[in-house]
């Protein structure tokens, strides 16, 4: 089933590096969790066939994972014009940002 081009978007996932490391989650696991929570079809999680993932190294206090979601459904999609959404990933009640 094809996803309409209107559903193409760029999603930024922001997480605290120390919390992600303590939770023992790798970047692809964070992406899978986000996709599952966002209601993505199960066949996509773990494979990311409809999405393109950009991983930022965990060199700073926070790191970002950028997902270009559903853009492969429209060969004419311009990634510079995708709608943007930003999400903060918290691993527990004490994982707050300044």
ChimeraX attribute file (.defattr): number of C-alpha atoms within 10 A of each C-alpha:
attribute: neighborCount
match mode: 1-to-1
recipient: residues
	/A:1	4
	/A:2	9
	/A:3	13
	/A:4	11
	/A:5	16
	/A:6	13
	/A:7	14
	/A:8	24
	/A:9	20
	/A:10	23
	/A:11	19
	/A:12	18
	/A:13	19
	/A:14	16
	/A:15	23
	/A:16	20
	/A:17	17
	/A:18	15
	/A:19	18
	/A:20	19
	/A:21	11
	/A:22	9
	/A:23	11
	/A:24	10
	/A:25	11
	/A:26	10
	/A:27	19
	/A:28	16
	/A:29	13
	/A:30	16
	/A:31	19
	/A:32	18
	/A:33	14
	/A:34	16
	/A:35	19
	/A:36	14
	/A:37	9
	/A:38	9
	/A:39	8
	/A:40	13
	/A:41	9
	/A:42	11
	/A:43	9
	/A:44	14
	/A:45	19
	/A:46	13
	/A:47	11
	/A:48	17
	/A:49	12
	/A:50	17
	/A:51	19
	/A:52	15
	/A:53	17
	/A:54	13
	/A:55	14
	/A:56	13
	/A:57	12
	/A:58	16
	/A:59	8
	/A:60	11
	/A:61	10
	/A:62	16
	/A:63	19
	/A:64	23
	/A:65	18
	/A:66	18
	/A:67	22
	/A:68	20
	/A:69	21
	/A:70	22
	/A:71	24
	/A:72	17
	/A:73	18
	/A:74	15
	/A:75	8
	/A:76	9
	/A:77	16
	/A:78	10
	/A:79	13
	/A:80	7
	/A:81	10
	/A:82	18
	/A:83	13
	/A:84	12
	/A:85	12
	/A:86	12
	/A:87	12
	/A:88	13
	/A:89	17
	/A:90	15
	/A:91	14
	/A:92	9
	/A:93	6
	/A:94	8
	/A:95	13
	/A:96	12
	/A:97	9
	/A:98	3
